Amino acid sequence: MVEPTSVFRSPGNLAMEGGRGAPSEVLQEERQCGHGVPPSSEASSVKRSGWGLLFTGVVGGALVAVYAVATPFITPALRKICLPFVPATAKQIENVMKMLRHRRGSLVDIGSGDGRVVTFSQYSNVVVFGVPQMMPQLEKKLEQELEEDARVIACRFPFPHWTPDHVVGAGVDTVWAYDMGTLRGREKRP
């Protein structure tokens, strides 16, 4: 008959007591007393652990891939003003280029962005592909930041309070050009 020990001895406990590991007699005694883990359970546990890691890795990788693919499509919908992706037509680009002919200086195309992160004072030419909901706020920002010689070109939708200096195209290809000097001159007149 095997005497029960006062301290539960497992390979982990023995390792903590100096890293000696458990002698095979102690392990054999523990198994007989029901304290040890049967060898078949140890092997099964290692196999399950390997499958668990593999499963976790596959699920984690799939979630990262879904996040990477979905984020560009979901985040615009979370904005205060939803700005859909609508590509410019060839005719629209041609009309923008007509409005920029003979112009000098730097150019910024804010695409379908709303201009929150752009400092416009460094640009002489601004091209805007926007939506009606964003135009009033952008109009105020441009008016505050642009220099007198700057030109703003709006595509698809005009600015609500400005009178354009030039208009080219029709329908979705319409482009409006606003010269800041002319706009400010109109504002000063009674």
C-alpha positions in Angstrom: 0.0 0.0 0.0 1.2 3.5 -0.9 1.4 6.1 1.8 -0.3 9.4 1.0 2.1 12.3 1.0 1.4 15.5 3.0 2.3 17.6 0.0 0.8 17.2 -3.4 3.7 16.6 -5.7 3.4 17.2 -9.3 6.1 17.8 -11.9 5.3 21.5 -11.8 5.7 21.6 -8.0 9.0 19.8 -8.1 10.2 22.1 -10.9 9.4 25.1 -8.6 11.4 23.5 -5.8 14.6 23.8 -7.6 14.0 22.6 -11.1 14.9 19.0 -10.4 11.9 17.5 -12.0 10.0 14.5 -10.7 11.7 11.2 -10.4 9.8 8.4 -12.2 9.0 6.7 -8.9 7.2 9.7 -7.6 5.2 10.1 -10.8 4.3 6.4 -10.7 3.2 6.8 -7.0 1.1 9.8 -7.9 -0.6 8.0 -10.7 -1.4 5.0 -8.4 -2.9 7.4 -5.8 -5.0 9.2 -8.4 -3.1 12.4 -8.0 -1.2 12.4 -11.3 -2.4 12.9 -14.9 -2.6 9.7 -16.9 -0.2 9.7 -19.9 -2.9 9.4 -22.5 -4.6 12.5 -21.1 -1.3 14.4 -21.3 -0.9 13.5 -25.0 -4.6 14.3 -25.7 -4.2 17.7 -24.0 -1.2 18.6 -26.1 -3.1 17.7 -29.3 -6.1 19.8 -28.2 -3.9 22.7 -27.3 -2.3 22.6 -30.8 -5.7 22.6 -32.5 -6.9 25.4 -30.3 -3.9 27.5 -31.3 -4.5 26.8 -34.9 -8.2 27.6 -34.6 -7.5 30.9 -32.8 -4.9 31.9 -35.4 -7.3 31.2 -38.3 -10.2 33.0 -36.7 -8.0 35.9 -35.7 -6.5 36.1 -39.2 -10.0 36.1 -40.8 -11.2 38.9 -38.5 -8.1 41.0 -39.4 -8.8 40.4 -43.1 -12.5 41.3 -42.8 -11.6 44.5 -40.8 -9.0 45.5 -43.5 -11.4 45.0 -46.3 -14.5 46.4 -44.7 -13.1 49.5 -43.0 -12.8 51.7 -46.1 -16.4 51.0 -46.9 -17.9 51.4 -43.4 -16.0 54.5 -42.1 -17.5 57.0 -44.6 -21.0 56.0 -43.4 -19.9 56.9 -39.9 -19.0 60.5 -40.8 -21.3 63.4 -40.0 -21.6 64.0 -43.8 -21.6 60.8 -45.9 -19.3 61.2 -48.9 -19.9 58.4 -51.4 -17.3 57.4 -53.9 -18.4 58.7 -57.3 -15.6 58.7 -59.9 -15.2 61.8 -62.1 -16.1 61.5 -65.7 -13.6 62.2 -68.5 -15.6 65.2 -69.6 -15.6 66.6 -66.0 -11.8 66.3 -65.8 -11.5 68.0 -69.2 -13.7 70.9 -67.9 -11.6 71.2 -64.7 -8.5 71.4 -66.9 -10.1 74.2 -68.9 -10.7 76.2 -65.7 -7.1 75.7 -64.7 -5.6 76.8 -68.0 -3.3 79.7 -67.7 -3.3 79.4 -63.9 -0.1 79.3 -61.8 0.6 78.2 -58.3 0.0 75.1 -56.2 -3.1 72.9 -56.6 -5.0 70.7 -54.1 -7.7 68.3 -55.1 -9.7 67.4 -52.0 -11.6 64.8 -53.9 -14.7 63.8 -52.0 -13.2 64.8 -48.7 -14.7 67.6 -46.7 -11.5 69.6 -46.2 -11.3 69.3 -42.4 -7.6 68.5 -42.3 -6.4 70.7 -45.2 -4.9 74.1 -44.6 -5.9 75.9 -47.8 -3.8 79.1 -47.3 -0.8 77.5 -49.1 -2.8 76.8 -52.3 -3.7 79.0 -55.3 -6.0 76.5 -56.9 -8.5 74.2 -55.1 -10.6 71.5 -56.9 -13.6 70.2 -54.9 -15.6 67.1 -55.7 -18.1 67.3 -53.0 -21.8 66.7 -52.0 -24.4 69.4 -51.3 -24.4 68.7 -47.5 -20.7 69.7 -47.1 -20.6 72.7 -49.4 -21.7 75.4 -46.9 -19.1 74.5 -44.3 -16.4 74.1 -46.9 -17.4 77.5 -48.4 -16.8 79.2 -45.1 -13.5 77.5 -44.5 -12.2 78.4 -48.0 -13.3 82.0 -47.6 -11.4 82.3 -44.4 -8.2 80.6 -45.5 -7.6 81.3 -49.2 -5.6 84.2 -50.5 -7.0 86.9 -52.9 -5.6 85.3 -56.1 -6.9 81.8 -55.4 -9.4 80.0 -57.6 -11.8 77.4 -56.3 -13.3 74.9 -58.8 -16.4 72.9 -57.8 -17.5 69.8 -59.6 -21.0 68.4 -59.7 -22.4 70.8 -57.1 -21.9 74.6 -56.8 -21.3 76.4 -53.6 -24.6 77.7 -52.2 -23.7 81.3 -51.5 -21.1 82.2 -54.1 -21.7 83.4 -57.6 -19.3 81.6 -60.0 -17.0 83.6 -62.3 -17.1 80.9 -65.0 -19.3 77.8 -65.7 -18.4 75.0 -68.1 -20.2 71.9 -69.0 -23.7 70.5 -68.4 -25.4 68.1 -66.1 -23.0 66.0 -64.0 -20.1 67.4 -66.0 -20.7 71.0 -64.9 -17.8 72.8 -63.3 -18.0 76.1 -61.5 -15.0 78.4 -61.0 -14.9 81.0 -58.2 -12.1 83.6 -58.0 -11.6 84.7 -54.4 -10.7 88.3 -55.4 -13.9 88.7 -57.3 -16.0 87.1 -54.5 -14.5 89.4 -51.9 -15.0 92.4 -54.2 -18.7 91.5 -54.5 -19.1 91.3 -50.8 -17.6 94.7 -50.2 -20.0 96.5 -52.6 -23.3 97.8 -51.0 
